């Protein structure tokens, strides 16, 4: 039973690590894409540029 718990713990940790890595890569790709529409909450969006 202890071996199963170890396998499940490391499997979960590995899956979360892979998903976090993929998410970070996608976020970085969208951040550096000039054609990506920014959120109105973003400090560099057109909404805040007009307001200032």
VOKE-425722 format. One record per atom (N, C-alpha, C, O, CB): residue number from 1; residue in one letter; atom name; y, x, z. Coordinates in steps of 0.02 Angstrom, whole numbers, plus 50000, padded with zeros to 5 digits. Glycine has a CB too. Layout:
<atoms>
[NUM; 'A'; 'CA'; [Y; X; Z]];
...
</atoms>
This chain:
<atoms>
[1; 'X'; 'N'; [49941; 50041; 50000]];
[1; 'X'; 'CA'; [50000; 50000; 50000]];
[1; 'X'; 'C'; [50063; 50043; 50000]];
[1; 'X'; 'O'; [50113; 50025; 49969]];
[1; 'X'; 'CB'; [50000; 49953; 50060]];
[2; 'X'; 'N'; [50061; 50100; 50035]];
[2; 'X'; 'CA'; [50118; 50145; 50037]];
[2; 'X'; 'C'; [50134; 50175; 49970]];
[2; 'X'; 'O'; [50192; 50186; 49953]];
[2; 'X'; 'CB'; [50106; 50199; 50088]];
[3; 'X'; 'N'; [50081; 50189; 49931]];
[3; 'X'; 'CA'; [50091; 50218; 49865]];
[3; 'X'; 'C'; [50126; 50168; 49819]];
[3; 'X'; 'O'; [50169; 50187; 49779]];
[3; 'X'; 'CB'; [50024; 50240; 49835]];
[4; 'X'; 'N'; [50107; 50105; 49824]];
[4; 'X'; 'CA'; [50137; 50053; 49783]];
[4; 'X'; 'C'; [50212; 50046; 49800]];
[4; 'X'; 'O'; [50253; 50040; 49754]];
[4; 'X'; 'CB'; [50101; 49986; 49793]];
[5; 'X'; 'N'; [50229; 50047; 49863]];
[5; 'X'; 'CA'; [50299; 50042; 49883]];
[5; 'X'; 'C'; [50339; 50102; 49857]];
[5; 'X'; 'O'; [50397; 50093; 49837]];
[5; 'X'; 'CB'; [50304; 50038; 49960]];
[6; 'X'; 'N'; [50310; 50161; 49858]];
[6; 'X'; 'CA'; [50343; 50221; 49832]];
[6; 'X'; 'C'; [50355; 50216; 49757]];
[6; 'X'; 'O'; [50409; 50232; 49733]];
[6; 'X'; 'CB'; [50301; 50284; 49848]];
[7; 'X'; 'N'; [50305; 50193; 49722]];
[7; 'X'; 'CA'; [50311; 50185; 49649]];
[7; 'X'; 'C'; [50365; 50133; 49633]];
[7; 'X'; 'O'; [50406; 50144; 49588]];
[7; 'X'; 'CB'; [50244; 50164; 49618]];
[8; 'X'; 'N'; [50365; 50077; 49668]];
[8; 'X'; 'CA'; [50415; 50025; 49656]];
[8; 'X'; 'C'; [50485; 50050; 49674]];
[8; 'X'; 'O'; [50533; 50034; 49639]];
[8; 'X'; 'CB'; [50398; 49963; 49696]];
[9; 'X'; 'N'; [50491; 50087; 49728]];
[9; 'X'; 'CA'; [50557; 50112; 49748]];
[9; 'X'; 'C'; [50585; 50161; 49696]];
[9; 'X'; 'O'; [50643; 50154; 49676]];
[9; 'X'; 'CB'; [50553; 50148; 49817]];
[10; 'X'; 'N'; [50545; 50208; 49675]];
[10; 'X'; 'CA'; [50568; 50256; 49625]];
[10; 'X'; 'C'; [50578; 50224; 49557]];
[10; 'X'; 'O'; [50622; 50244; 49519]];
[10; 'X'; 'CB'; [50520; 50314; 49620]];
[11; 'X'; 'N'; [50537; 50174; 49540]];
[11; 'X'; 'CA'; [50545; 50138; 49477]];
[11; 'X'; 'C'; [50611; 50100; 49476]];
[11; 'X'; 'O'; [50646; 50099; 49425]];
[11; 'X'; 'CB'; [50487; 50090; 49465]];
[12; 'X'; 'N'; [50627; 50068; 49532]];
[12; 'X'; 'CA'; [50690; 50032; 49537]];
[12; 'X'; 'C'; [50749; 50079; 49533]];
[12; 'X'; 'O'; [50798; 50066; 49498]];
[12; 'X'; 'CB'; [50693; 49991; 49601]];
[13; 'X'; 'N'; [50745; 50134; 49569]];
[13; 'X'; 'CA'; [50798; 50184; 49569]];
[13; 'X'; 'C'; [50808; 50213; 49498]];
[13; 'X'; 'O'; [50865; 50222; 49477]];
[13; 'X'; 'CB'; [50782; 50241; 49618]];
[14; 'X'; 'N'; [50754; 50225; 49463]];
[14; 'X'; 'CA'; [50759; 50251; 49395]];
[14; 'X'; 'C'; [50790; 50200; 49347]];
[14; 'X'; 'O'; [50832; 50217; 49305]];
[14; 'X'; 'CB'; [50690; 50271; 49369]];
[15; 'X'; 'N'; [50770; 50137; 49354]];
[15; 'X'; 'CA'; [50797; 50084; 49311]];
[15; 'X'; 'C'; [50872; 50075; 49323]];
[15; 'X'; 'O'; [50910; 50068; 49275]];
[15; 'X'; 'CB'; [50760; 50018; 49322]];
[16; 'X'; 'N'; [50893; 50075; 49385]];
[16; 'X'; 'CA'; [50964; 50068; 49401]];
[16; 'X'; 'C'; [51003; 50127; 49375]];
[16; 'X'; 'O'; [51059; 50119; 49350]];
[16; 'X'; 'CB'; [50974; 50061; 49477]];
[17; 'X'; 'N'; [50975; 50187; 49380]];
[17; 'X'; 'CA'; [51009; 50247; 49355]];
[17; 'X'; 'C'; [51018; 50244; 49280]];
[17; 'X'; 'O'; [51071; 50262; 49254]];
[17; 'X'; 'CB'; [50970; 50310; 49374]];
[18; 'X'; 'N'; [50968; 50222; 49244]];
[18; 'X'; 'CA'; [50972; 50217; 49171]];
[18; 'X'; 'C'; [51024; 50165; 49151]];
[18; 'X'; 'O'; [51064; 50177; 49106]];
[18; 'X'; 'CB'; [50903; 50199; 49142]];
[19; 'X'; 'N'; [51023; 50107; 49184]];
[19; 'X'; 'CA'; [51072; 50055; 49167]];
[19; 'X'; 'C'; [51143; 50077; 49183]];
[19; 'X'; 'O'; [51189; 50061; 49146]];
[19; 'X'; 'CB'; [51055; 49991; 49205]];
[20; 'X'; 'N'; [51152; 50113; 49238]];
[20; 'X'; 'CA'; [51219; 50138; 49255]];
[20; 'X'; 'C'; [51243; 50189; 49204]];
[20; 'X'; 'O'; [51302; 50190; 49186]];
[20; 'X'; 'CB'; [51219; 50169; 49326]];
[21; 'X'; 'N'; [51199; 50232; 49181]];
[21; 'X'; 'CA'; [51217; 50282; 49131]];
[21; 'X'; 'C'; [51237; 50248; 49065]];
[21; 'X'; 'O'; [51287; 50267; 49034]];
[21; 'X'; 'CB'; [51158; 50330; 49119]];
[22; 'X'; 'N'; [51198; 50198; 49044]];
[22; 'X'; 'CA'; [51213; 50162; 48982]];
[22; 'X'; 'C'; [51280; 50126; 48989]];
[22; 'X'; 'O'; [51321; 50127; 48943]];
[22; 'X'; 'CB'; [51157; 50112; 48965]];
[23; 'X'; 'N'; [51292; 50095; 49046]];
[23; 'X'; 'CA'; [51354; 50059; 49057]];
[23; 'X'; 'C'; [51414; 50106; 49056]];
[23; 'X'; 'O'; [51466; 50090; 49029]];
[23; 'X'; 'CB'; [51351; 50021; 49124]];
[24; 'X'; 'N'; [51406; 50165; 49086]];
[24; 'X'; 'CA'; [51461; 50214; 49086]];
[24; 'X'; 'C'; [51476; 50239; 49016]];
[24; 'X'; 'O'; [51534; 50248; 48998]];
[24; 'X'; 'CB'; [51443; 50274; 49132]];
[25; 'X'; 'N'; [51425; 50249; 48975]];
[25; 'X'; 'CA'; [51436; 50271; 48906]];
[25; 'X'; 'C'; [51471; 50218; 48865]];
[25; 'X'; 'O'; [51517; 50234; 48827]];
[25; 'X'; 'CB'; [51369; 50289; 48873]];
[26; 'X'; 'N'; [51452; 50155; 48873]];
[26; 'X'; 'CA'; [51483; 50101; 48836]];
[26; 'X'; 'C'; [51556; 50092; 48858]];
[26; 'X'; 'O'; [51600; 50082; 48816]];
[26; 'X'; 'CB'; [51444; 50035; 48846]];
[27; 'X'; 'N'; [51568; 50096; 48923]];
[27; 'X'; 'CA'; [51636; 50090; 48949]];
[27; 'X'; 'C'; [51680; 50146; 48923]];
[27; 'X'; 'O'; [51738; 50134; 48904]];
[27; 'X'; 'CB'; [51637; 50089; 49025]];
[28; 'X'; 'N'; [51655; 50207; 48922]];
[28; 'X'; 'CA'; [51694; 50263; 48897]];
[28; 'X'; 'C'; [51708; 50256; 48822]];
[28; 'X'; 'O'; [51762; 50272; 48798]];
[28; 'X'; 'CB'; [51657; 50329; 48911]];
[29; 'X'; 'N'; [51659; 50230; 48785]];
[29; 'X'; 'CA'; [51668; 50219; 48714]];
[29; 'X'; 'C'; [51722; 50167; 48701]];
[29; 'X'; 'O'; [51764; 50176; 48656]];
[29; 'X'; 'CB'; [51601; 50197; 48681]];
[30; 'X'; 'N'; [51722; 50112; 48739]];
[30; 'X'; 'CA'; [51772; 50060; 48730]];
[30; 'X'; 'C'; [51841; 50084; 48753]];
[30; 'X'; 'O'; [51892; 50065; 48724]];
[30; 'X'; 'CB'; [51753; 49997; 48769]];
[31; 'X'; 'N'; [51843; 50126; 48804]];
[31; 'X'; 'CA'; [51907; 50152; 48829]];
[31; 'X'; 'C'; [51941; 50197; 48778]];
[31; 'X'; 'O'; [52002; 50196; 48773]];
[31; 'X'; 'CB'; [51895; 50191; 48894]];
[32; 'X'; 'N'; [51902; 50234; 48740]];
[32; 'X'; 'CA'; [51930; 50281; 48691]];
[32; 'X'; 'C'; [51939; 50249; 48622]];
[32; 'X'; 'O'; [51963; 50282; 48576]];
[32; 'X'; 'CB'; [51886; 50341; 48686]];
[33; 'X'; 'N'; [51920; 50186; 48614]];
[33; 'X'; 'CA'; [51925; 50152; 48550]];
[33; 'X'; 'C'; [51994; 50119; 48544]];
[33; 'X'; 'O'; [52009; 50073; 48581]];
[33; 'X'; 'CB'; [51869; 50098; 48542]];
[34; 'X'; 'N'; [52037; 50143; 48497]];
[34; 'X'; 'CA'; [52104; 50114; 48492]];
[34; 'X'; 'C'; [52105; 50042; 48467]];
[34; 'X'; 'O'; [52153; 50007; 48479]];
[34; 'X'; 'CB'; [52146; 50157; 48447]];
[35; 'X'; 'N'; [52054; 50020; 48431]];
[35; 'X'; 'CA'; [52053; 49952; 48405]];
[35; 'X'; 'C'; [52026; 49902; 48456]];
[35; 'X'; 'O'; [52027; 49841; 48443]];
[35; 'X'; 'CB'; [52011; 49950; 48342]];
[36; 'X'; 'N'; [52002; 49925; 48513]];
[36; 'X'; 'CA'; [51976; 49880; 48565]];
[36; 'X'; 'C'; [52033; 49844; 48600]];
[36; 'X'; 'O'; [52080; 49876; 48624]];
[36; 'X'; 'CB'; [51933; 49919; 48616]];
[37; 'X'; 'N'; [52029; 49777; 48602]];
[37; 'X'; 'CA'; [52082; 49737; 48633]];
[37; 'X'; 'C'; [52081; 49748; 48709]];
[37; 'X'; 'O'; [52029; 49739; 48741]];
[37; 'X'; 'CB'; [52075; 49662; 48616]];
[38; 'X'; 'N'; [52137; 49767; 48737]];
[38; 'X'; 'CA'; [52142; 49779; 48809]];
[38; 'X'; 'C'; [52149; 49713; 48847]];
[38; 'X'; 'O'; [52175; 49664; 48821]];
[38; 'X'; 'CB'; [52201; 49824; 48824]];
[39; 'X'; 'N'; [52126; 49713; 48908]];
[39; 'X'; 'CA'; [52134; 49656; 48951]];
[39; 'X'; 'C'; [52208; 49649; 48971]];
[39; 'X'; 'O'; [52244; 49699; 48973]];
[39; 'X'; 'CB'; [52090; 49662; 49014]];
[40; 'X'; 'N'; [52230; 49589; 48985]];
[40; 'X'; 'CA'; [52299; 49580; 49007]];
[40; 'X'; 'C'; [52310; 49608; 49076]];
[40; 'X'; 'O'; [52368; 49617; 49097]];
[40; 'X'; 'CB'; [52318; 49506; 49005]];
[41; 'X'; 'N'; [52256; 49623; 49112]];
[41; 'X'; 'CA'; [52262; 49654; 49179]];
[41; 'X'; 'C'; [52269; 49730; 49175]];
[41; 'X'; 'O'; [52286; 49762; 49225]];
[41; 'X'; 'CB'; [52201; 49636; 49220]];
[42; 'X'; 'N'; [52256; 49758; 49117]];
[42; 'X'; 'CA'; [52260; 49830; 49107]];
[42; 'X'; 'C'; [52333; 49853; 49106]];
[42; 'X'; 'O'; [52375; 49821; 49075]];
[42; 'X'; 'CB'; [52224; 49851; 49042]];
[43; 'X'; 'N'; [52347; 49907; 49140]];
[43; 'X'; 'CA'; [52416; 49931; 49144]];
[43; 'X'; 'C'; [52443; 49955; 49077]];
[43; 'X'; 'O'; [52503; 49958; 49067]];
[43; 'X'; 'CB'; [52420; 49988; 49195]];
[44; 'X'; 'N'; [52398; 49971; 49030]];
[44; 'X'; 'CA'; [52421; 49995; 48964]];
[44; 'X'; 'C'; [52418; 49941; 48911]];
[44; 'X'; 'O'; [52424; 49956; 48851]];
[44; 'X'; 'CB'; [52378; 50054; 48942]];
[45; 'X'; 'N'; [52410; 49878; 48931]];
[45; 'X'; 'CA'; [52406; 49824; 48882]];
[45; 'X'; 'C'; [52475; 49806; 48856]];
[45; 'X'; 'O'; [52526; 49826; 48884]];
[45; 'X'; 'CB'; [52373; 49762; 48912]];
[46; 'X'; 'N'; [52476; 49768; 48801]];
[46; 'X'; 'CA'; [52539; 49746; 48771]];
[46; 'X'; 'C'; [52577; 49700; 48818]];
[46; 'X'; 'O'; [52638; 49699; 48819]];
[46; 'X'; 'CB'; [52526; 49712; 48704]];
[47; 'X'; 'N'; [52540; 49661; 48857]];
[47; 'X'; 'CA'; [52572; 49614; 48904]];
[47; 'X'; 'C'; [52618; 49650; 48953]];
[47; 'X'; 'O'; [52674; 49628; 48964]];
[47; 'X'; 'CB'; [52518; 49575; 48942]];
[48; 'X'; 'N'; [52594; 49705; 48982]];
[48; 'X'; 'CA'; [52635; 49742; 49030]];
[48; 'X'; 'C'; [52690; 49782; 48995]];
[48; 'X'; 'O'; [52742; 49793; 49025]];
[48; 'X'; 'CB'; [52590; 49790; 49072]];
[49; 'X'; 'N'; [52679; 49802; 48934]];
[49; 'X'; 'CA'; [52731; 49839; 48897]];
[49; 'X'; 'C'; [52791; 49794; 48884]];
[49; 'X'; 'O'; [52848; 49817; 48884]];
[49; 'X'; 'CB'; [52703; 49867; 48831]];
[50; 'X'; 'N'; [52778; 49730; 48871]];
[50; 'X'; 'CA'; [52832; 49683; 48859]];
[50; 'X'; 'C'; [52868; 49666; 48923]];
[50; 'X'; 'O'; [52929; 49658; 48923]];
[50; 'X'; 'CB'; [52804; 49618; 48827]];
[51; 'X'; 'N'; [52832; 49662; 48979]];
[51; 'X'; 'CA'; [52861; 49643; 49042]];
[51; 'X'; 'C'; [52907; 49695; 49072]];
[51; 'X'; 'O'; [52955; 49678; 49107]];
[51; 'X'; 'CB'; [52806; 49628; 49091]];
[52; 'X'; 'N'; [52894; 49759; 49057]];
[52; 'X'; 'CA'; [52933; 49812; 49089]];
[52; 'X'; 'C'; [53000; 49821; 49060]];
[52; 'X'; 'O'; [53038; 49864; 49081]];
[52; 'X'; 'CB'; [52897; 49876; 49085]];
</atoms>
